[in-house]
Amino acid sequence: MVNRPESDEVLDRYGFFVSPGESHIEETVDATVARRRELKWLDMFVQWPSFIASRFDKI
């Protein structure tokens, strides 16, 4: 994790630091949907060698 000095930048929905003027209006994501997405990524990371081998063209 990178330590960033305190600034006015915020994280956008994709995880990039942007200034407040650059960020678009954020829609709220249901907690259930957010958790399901998180679990999907965690599962992909656990199985990364087989995942990357079978889906290399997409990544």
C-alpha positions as CSV (number, residue, x, y, z in Angstrom):
1,M,0.0,0.0,0.0
2,V,1.3,3.4,-0.9
3,N,1.2,6.1,1.8
4,R,-0.1,9.3,0.2
5,P,0.3,12.7,1.8
6,E,-2.9,14.3,2.9
7,S,-4.5,16.1,-0.1
8,D,-7.9,16.9,-1.6
9,E,-7.7,13.9,-3.8
10,V,-10.3,11.2,-3.4
11,L,-10.7,7.6,-4.7
12,D,-13.1,7.2,-7.7
13,R,-15.2,4.1,-8.2
14,Y,-12.3,2.4,-10.0
15,G,-9.7,3.0,-7.3
16,F,-7.9,5.9,-8.9
17,F,-7.0,9.1,-7.1
18,V,-8.8,12.1,-8.6
19,S,-9.3,15.7,-7.6
20,P,-12.8,16.4,-6.3
21,G,-13.6,18.4,-9.5
22,E,-12.7,15.3,-11.7
23,S,-14.9,12.8,-9.9
24,H,-18.3,12.2,-11.3
25,I,-21.4,11.7,-9.2
26,E,-21.1,8.3,-7.6
27,E,-24.0,6.0,-7.6
28,T,-24.5,4.0,-4.5
29,V,-23.9,0.3,-4.8
30,D,-26.0,-2.1,-2.8
31,A,-23.9,-3.7,0.0
32,T,-24.9,-7.2,-1.2
33,V,-23.7,-6.4,-4.8
34,A,-20.4,-4.9,-3.4
35,R,-19.8,-8.0,-1.3
36,R,-20.6,-10.4,-4.1
37,R,-18.0,-8.5,-6.3
38,E,-15.4,-8.6,-3.6
39,L,-15.9,-12.4,-3.1
40,K,-15.6,-12.9,-6.9
41,W,-12.2,-11.1,-6.9
42,L,-11.0,-13.0,-3.8
43,D,-11.9,-16.3,-5.4
44,M,-10.1,-15.3,-8.6
45,F,-6.9,-14.4,-6.7
46,V,-7.0,-17.7,-4.8
47,Q,-7.2,-19.6,-8.1
48,W,-5.0,-17.2,-10.1
49,P,-2.8,-19.7,-11.9
50,S,-5.7,-21.6,-13.3
51,F,-7.7,-18.5,-13.9
52,I,-5.0,-16.8,-15.9
53,A,-4.3,-19.9,-17.9
54,S,-7.9,-20.3,-19.0
55,R,-8.7,-16.6,-19.6
56,F,-5.3,-15.2,-20.7
57,D,-6.8,-13.6,-23.9
58,K,-9.3,-11.5,-21.9
59,I,-6.6,-10.2,-19.5
